[in-house]
Amino acid sequence: MKCDALKMSFIAFVLSSVFAAPVSAAELALQLETSLRTDSNPFKFYDNPPPGNPNPGPVQQDLRAGDSVTAASLRAGVLIPLTSDQTRLILTGSLGSVHYKDYSQLNHREGAADATLDVSVVNNMLLQAHTGTGKKLFQYINGSLTDRDLVTSRQADLNAYWKLMNDFQFNAGLYRNQTNYELAVNQLYNNREKGGQFFLRYTSPTGSSVQAGIRQGEAQYTDRDVRQIADLDQGYKERELAADIEWLYSTKTIFSGHLGKIRREYHFDDSRDTYLTNVVLRGTYHFSPSLRFDLQVFNRPYSLIDPAIQYVTATGQRLDLSWTYSPKWKMNLSYLHQNSEQQLIDRIIRARGYSTRNEKLQRFGAGAVWQFDPRWRVMLDGIAERSNRDEDGLRQSQRTISLALEYTFENQIGSADKLRLRRYQQHYSTAEGQ
């Protein structure tokens, strides 16, 4: 109730800010959305029982079926210029309610709020301060958890962009993040992160650019007991040397990439210290003004909420196609192929005799948008995915289809896009892997 009251106060503040400022100065956008979704496997149970256990168990037998989900959400935002177009305050937020037809234990309210202040110090320097918070449903992974868990996240960061001369720019920033889980069984993953980064960027006269620098951070898991610390440690420090490249090869073709090498050092057990590769390469080809292809190749690490796994390294390829059939119709297709190498904890290694598990994922996605009115649009979105693990032969599949109706009000054309309100939406066919 307290969280809902705070979010309602935020929306009220957004609206009051608009009417307090000159009408011509502020940009306001408001979006209402209602949706119906079908999900064949909300808890992501495996399709086959684990080796040595021919029966799926009573919980999986009862809950393996799919479900239909209804949702409604409100998104709002305001952009308020202060002393200039470059010095401005941006406030955005969302509130939503989600109801499951059969798995009523998953019914929940979700929300998010963000505030960004841009300050133009001098003609060649911009300061940006951001803070945000959000609450959403836990992303289930393997059917081991069937209770509702809500994840609360908080972010704060401060960045400076200093244009040294026409071609060079210096970027520096500090950040602090926090994540908390509501369910006791997941609270060993409650964590705080802090760190900073600085990069030097060069932009050529043709528009291509390259930047290089360093990112350094620390993660601390605040609620682990002695056994969990022995298995997973209590945190780690990371240092990444990285470069980002964008090459405008032609008016139709763009290549870009992130190349990073990460050194991770754990707090207590230095035998776990490792080097990780963080590489993402992209190519974009505009076949015509209405048809675009995007290809992505990646090798990057990420965390998984599984107490048997230290970390995961994902390698894969992704292809996206975007087609604007007409001013009212847009469609997209996507295909993802990903191999994940799961680094197991020492206790699991000793029991099973292997240090990593390999999982293959294939995902097909498709979406369509019908803008039948300047303020109204219908969205159809869906995915079908399947995965299998090499070591134990476990398989998993899921199909999700969503149909949504959205209404947008904005006092200036394009304000909703400028405020990026749709980042609060769930996009299935365009979501990244993991």
DRENSE-841808 format. One line per 10 residues: number of its first residue (from 1); their letters; for each residue x negated, y negated, z negated of C-alpha. Coordinates in steps of 0.2 Angstrom, whole numbers, always signed. Each point is the difference from the previous one (the first is absolute). Layout:
<doros>
NUM) a) X:Y:Z ~ ...
</doros>
This chain:
<doros>
1) mkcdalkmsf) +0:+0:+0 ~ -14:-12:-4 ~ -9:+4:+17 ~ +17:-4:+9 ~ +2:-16:-10 ~ -17:-6:+5 ~ +3:+4:+18 ~ +17:-9:+1 ~ -9:-15:-8 ~ -13:+1:+14
11) iafvlssvfa) +14:+0:+13 ~ +8:-15:-9 ~ -17:-9:+0 ~ -2:+3:+19 ~ +17:-8:+4 ~ -2:-14:-12 ~ -17:-4:+7 ~ +7:-2:+17 ~ +14:-12:-5 ~ -13:-10:-11
21) apvsaaelal) -11:-3:+15 ~ +4:-10:+15 ~ +11:+11:+12 ~ -12:-4:+15 ~ -15:+5:-10 ~ +4:+18:-6 ~ +3:+16:+10 ~ +13:+12:-7 ~ +4:+18:+5 ~ +12:+12:-7
31) qletslrtds) +3:+18:+5 ~ +14:+13:-5 ~ -2:+18:+5 ~ +10:+16:-3 ~ -6:+17:+6 ~ +5:+18:+0 ~ -14:+13:+0 ~ -2:+19:+1 ~ -15:+9:-7 ~ -2:+18:+2
41) npfkfydnpp) -13:+2:-14 ~ +0:-14:-12 ~ -11:+8:-13 ~ -12:+7:+14 ~ +2:+19:-6 ~ -11:+12:+10 ~ +9:+10:+13 ~ -8:+16:-6 ~ -4:+6:-18 ~ -18:-1:-7
51) pgnpnpgpvq) -11:+16:+3 ~ +3:+13:-14 ~ +17:-7:-3 ~ +13:+7:+12 ~ +15:-10:-8 ~ +2:-18:+2 ~ +6:-2:-18 ~ +17:-6:-7 ~ -4:-19:+1 ~ -6:+1:+19
61) qdlragdsvt) +15:+11:+4 ~ +12:-13:-7 ~ -8:-15:+7 ~ -8:+5:+16 ~ +15:-7:+10 ~ +1:-17:+8 ~ +10:-15:-5 ~ +8:-16:+7 ~ -5:-17:-7 ~ +8:-17:+0
71) aaslragvli) -8:-16:-3 ~ +3:-18:-1 ~ -13:-14:-1 ~ -2:-19:-1 ~ -16:-9:+6 ~ -3:-18:-2 ~ -14:-12:+3 ~ -5:-19:+0 ~ -15:-9:+7 ~ -2:-17:-8
81) pltsdqtrli) -13:-12:+8 ~ -8:-11:-14 ~ -12:-13:+6 ~ -2:+7:+18 ~ +4:+15:+11 ~ -16:+9:-7 ~ +4:-4:-18 ~ +16:+10:-4 ~ +9:+12:-12 ~ +7:+16:+7
91) ltgslgsvhy) +13:+10:-11 ~ +7:+16:+5 ~ +9:+15:-8 ~ +12:+14:+2 ~ +13:+10:-10 ~ +7:+17:+4 ~ +11:+14:-6 ~ -2:+18:+6 ~ +12:+14:-3 ~ -2:+18:+4
101) kdysqlnhre) +16:+11:+4 ~ -6:+16:-9 ~ -16:-4:-9 ~ +8:-14:-11 ~ -15:+1:-11 ~ -10:-10:+13 ~ +13:-14:+0 ~ -10:-16:-3 ~ -2:-19:+2 ~ -16:-7:+8
111) gaadatldvs) -7:-17:+3 ~ -15:-11:+4 ~ -5:-18:-2 ~ -15:-9:+7 ~ -6:-18:-1 ~ -14:-7:+10 ~ -8:-18:-1 ~ -10:-6:+14 ~ -11:-16:-3 ~ -10:-9:+13
121) vvnnmllqah) -14:-7:-10 ~ -9:-9:+15 ~ +2:+2:+18 ~ -11:+15:+1 ~ +5:+10:-17 ~ +15:+9:-5 ~ +4:+7:-17 ~ +13:+14:-2 ~ +8:+6:-16 ~ +12:+15:+0
131) tgtgkklfqy) +9:+10:-14 ~ +13:+13:+3 ~ +9:+14:-9 ~ +11:+15:+6 ~ +10:+15:-6 ~ +4:+15:+12 ~ +3:+18:-1 ~ -15:+12:-2 ~ -6:+9:+16 ~ +3:+18:-3
141) ingsltdrdl) -13:+12:+8 ~ +2:+18:-4 ~ +16:+4:-9 ~ -9:+2:-17 ~ +10:-15:-7 ~ +19:-2:+2 ~ +4:-13:-13 ~ +1:-19:+5 ~ -16:-10:-2 ~ -1:-19:+4
151) vtsrqadlna) -17:-8:+4 ~ -3:-18:-6 ~ -14:-9:+9 ~ -7:-17:-3 ~ -13:-10:+10 ~ -9:-16:-2 ~ -14:-7:+12 ~ -9:-16:+4 ~ -8:-3:+17 ~ -11:-14:+8
161) ywklmndfqf) -2:-2:+18 ~ -14:-13:+4 ~ -3:-4:+19 ~ -19:-4:+0 ~ +0:-6:+18 ~ +10:+4:+16 ~ -5:+18:+1 ~ -4:+6:-18 ~ +12:+2:-15 ~ -4:+6:-17
171) naglyrnqtn) +14:+10:-9 ~ -1:+4:-19 ~ +13:+7:-12 ~ +4:+8:-17 ~ +14:+12:-4 ~ +8:+9:-14 ~ +13:+13:+1 ~ +10:+11:-12 ~ +11:+16:+3 ~ +11:+8:-13
181) yelavnqlyn) +11:+16:+1 ~ +16:+2:-9 ~ +0:+19:-2 ~ -12:+6:-14 ~ -7:+14:+11 ~ -7:-13:+12 ~ -6:-12:-12 ~ -18:+7:+1 ~ +0:-10:+16 ~ +4:-17:-8
191) nrekggqffl) -15:-11:+6 ~ -7:-17:+1 ~ -11:-6:+14 ~ -11:-15:+2 ~ -13:-6:+12 ~ -6:-12:+13 ~ -7:-2:+17 ~ -8:-12:+12 ~ -2:+0:+19 ~ -8:-10:+13
201) rytsptgssv) +10:-2:+16 ~ -6:-5:+18 ~ +13:-4:+13 ~ -6:-2:+18 ~ +7:-12:+13 ~ +9:+14:+8 ~ +10:+4:-16 ~ -9:+16:-4 ~ -7:+1:-18 ~ -11:+10:-12
211) qagirqgeaq) -2:-1:-19 ~ -11:+8:-12 ~ -1:+1:-19 ~ +3:+9:-16 ~ +14:+5:-11 ~ -3:+6:-18 ~ +14:+6:-12 ~ +3:+10:-16 ~ +15:+12:-4 ~ +5:+4:-18
221) ytdrdvrqia) +13:+13:-4 ~ +6:-6:-17 ~ +11:+15:-7 ~ -10:+16:+3 ~ -3:+12:-15 ~ -17:+9:-3 ~ +5:+15:+11 ~ +6:-11:+15 ~ -16:-11:-2 ~ -11:+17:+1
231) dldqgykere) +10:+5:+16 ~ +2:-17:+9 ~ -12:-12:-9 ~ +7:-17:-7 ~ -4:-11:+15 ~ -14:-5:+13 ~ -9:-14:+8 ~ +0:-2:+18 ~ -11:-11:+12 ~ +4:+0:+18
241) laadiewlys) -11:-8:+14 ~ +11:-3:+14 ~ +2:-9:+17 ~ +16:-4:+10 ~ +0:-3:+19 ~ +12:-6:+12 ~ -4:+0:+19 ~ +12:-9:+12 ~ -6:+11:+15 ~ +13:-7:+11
251) tktifsghlg) +17:-9:+0 ~ +8:+17:-1 ~ -12:+10:-11 ~ -6:-3:-18 ~ -12:+11:-10 ~ -3:-2:-19 ~ -7:+10:-14 ~ -5:+1:-18 ~ -16:+9:-4 ~ -4:+2:-18
261) kirreyhfdd) -11:+11:-12 ~ +6:+2:-18 ~ -11:+5:-15 ~ +11:+6:-14 ~ -7:+2:-17 ~ +10:+9:-14 ~ +0:-7:-18 ~ -5:+16:-9 ~ -5:+14:+12 ~ -13:-6:+12
271) srdtyltnvv) +0:+17:+9 ~ +16:-5:+8 ~ -8:-16:+7 ~ +2:+0:+19 ~ -1:-10:+17 ~ +16:-2:+9 ~ +3:-6:+18 ~ +14:-12:+4 ~ +1:-2:+19 ~ +16:-6:+10
281) lrgtyhfsps) -2:-3:+19 ~ +15:-7:+10 ~ +3:-3:+18 ~ +15:-10:+7 ~ +5:-1:+18 ~ +14:-11:+6 ~ +6:+10:+16 ~ +13:-14:+3 ~ +8:-14:-9 ~ +13:+13:-7
291) lrfdlqvfnr) -11:+15:-2 ~ -14:+2:-13 ~ -11:+15:-5 ~ -10:+1:-16 ~ -13:+14:-4 ~ -8:+2:-17 ~ -14:+11:-6 ~ -4:+1:-18 ~ -10:+8:-14 ~ +4:-7:-17
301) pyslidpaiq) +2:+5:-18 ~ +15:-2:-11 ~ +7:+6:-17 ~ +14:+13:-2 ~ +11:+2:-16 ~ -6:+18:-3 ~ -10:+5:-16 ~ -9:+13:+10 ~ -7:-12:+13 ~ -14:-13:-3
311) yvtatgqrld) +2:-9:+16 ~ +5:+3:+18 ~ -8:-4:+17 ~ +11:-2:+15 ~ -6:+2:+18 ~ +12:-2:+14 ~ +7:-9:+16 ~ +16:-10:+2 ~ +9:-6:+16 ~ +14:-13:+0
321) lswtyspkwk) +10:-6:+15 ~ +11:-16:-1 ~ +12:-4:+14 ~ +11:-15:+1 ~ +14:+6:+12 ~ +9:-17:-1 ~ +1:-15:-11 ~ +13:+10:-10 ~ -8:+17:+0 ~ -17:+6:-7
331) mnlsylhqns) -6:+18:-2 ~ -15:+8:-7 ~ -8:+18:+0 ~ -15:+6:-11 ~ -10:+16:-2 ~ -12:+3:-15 ~ -12:+15:-2 ~ -10:+0:-16 ~ -12:+12:-9 ~ -2:-3:-18
341) eqqlidriir) -14:+7:-11 ~ +5:+1:-18 ~ -15:-1:-12 ~ +5:+11:-15 ~ -4:-2:-18 ~ -14:+11:-8 ~ +12:+11:-10 ~ +10:+4:+16 ~ -16:+3:+9 ~ -6:+13:-13
351) argystrnek) +17:+9:+0 ~ +3:+1:+19 ~ -18:+1:+7 ~ +1:-15:+12 ~ -3:-18:-2 ~ +12:-8:+13 ~ +17:+4:+8 ~ +4:-5:+18 ~ +17:-5:+5 ~ +6:-4:+18
361) lqrfgagavw) +15:-12:+3 ~ +9:-4:+16 ~ +14:-14:+0 ~ +11:-6:+14 ~ +9:-16:-2 ~ +13:-10:+10 ~ +10:-16:-2 ~ +11:-12:+8 ~ +7:-17:-3 ~ +16:-8:+7
371) qfdprwrvml) +0:-19:-2 ~ +19:-2:+5 ~ +1:-17:-8 ~ -14:-13:-4 ~ +4:+4:-19 ~ +5:+18:+1 ~ -10:+15:+5 ~ +2:+19:-1 ~ -15:+11:-4 ~ -2:+19:+3
381) dgiaersnrd) -16:+7:-7 ~ -6:+18:-3 ~ -15:+12:-2 ~ -3:+19:+1 ~ -15:+7:-8 ~ -8:+16:-5 ~ -16:+5:-9 ~ -9:+15:-5 ~ -15:+4:-11 ~ -14:+12:+6
391) edglrqsqrt) -5:+8:-17 ~ +16:+6:-6 ~ +11:-1:+15 ~ +13:-12:-8 ~ +11:-9:+13 ~ +11:-15:-2 ~ +13:-9:+11 ~ +11:-15:-1 ~ +12:-9:+11 ~ +7:-18:-3
401) islaleytfe) +12:-10:+10 ~ +6:-18:-6 ~ +13:-11:+8 ~ +1:-18:-7 ~ +9:-16:+3 ~ -9:-16:-3 ~ +6:-18:-1 ~ -12:-15:+0 ~ +3:-18:-4 ~ -14:-13:+2
411) nqigsadklr) +0:-19:+1 ~ -13:+0:+13 ~ -2:+13:+14 ~ -14:+12:-4 ~ -1:-4:-19 ~ +4:+19:-5 ~ -15:+5:+11 ~ -11:-13:-7 ~ +4:+5:-18 ~ -2:+18:+5
421) lrryqqhyst) +16:+6:-9 ~ +0:+16:+9 ~ -16:+6:-9 ~ +12:+5:-14 ~ +10:+12:+12 ~ -4:+19:+1 ~ -6:+3:+18 ~ -2:+19:+3 ~ -5:+1:+18 ~ -14:-13:-2
431) aegq) -6:+5:-17 ~ -19:+5:-2 ~ -5:+17:-5 ~ -4:+8:-17
</doros>
